[in-house]
Amino acid sequence: MTAQALERITYLGKRYSLRSLPLDSYFSDAHPKPDFGAITLSFCSACWRGYVGSWEIDGDQLLLIDILLPFSESEQSLLHLVSAQKPPIVANWYTGELRLQKGEPLRYDFDWSAIYEEEIVFNVERGVIVSSHIVDHRLEPPSPV
């Protein structure tokens, strides 16, 4: 399986890669997921979902800033395909973990491309950050080959 493109998130003015997919839980019968690949005539095996979300943590809120066409030089916005709201959009549909990648890559996996030295993990309930902690992957034993 090809490693998948990561979402982007800005936290305290710094951009991180996000090892979570908060937009996936937005899609439902009430909010069907567009066929991004068919709409944009784009397909890439490194982004099966067809988009890259751009996010921000502002205070205690998770905000959707944009939905972008993956691997596009023009950074074409796809947000209009999902919502008529103007960004930033409070991600009140999302409950779960956000895993921000920090430091240098330690090893590679097949789902998310790399495990970094640290992850900043935020626990989110209905778009509100309720807690956070840091996971230090340098303290983990090496993976068997």
Secondary structure, 3 states (H helix, E strand, C coil): CCCCCCEEEEECCEEEEECCCHHHHCCCCCCCCCCHHHHHCCCCCCCCCCCEEEEEEECCEEEEEEEECCCCCCCCECHHHCCCCCCCEECCCCCEEEEEEEEEEEECCCCCCCEEEEEEEEEEECCEEEEEEEEEHHHCCCCCC
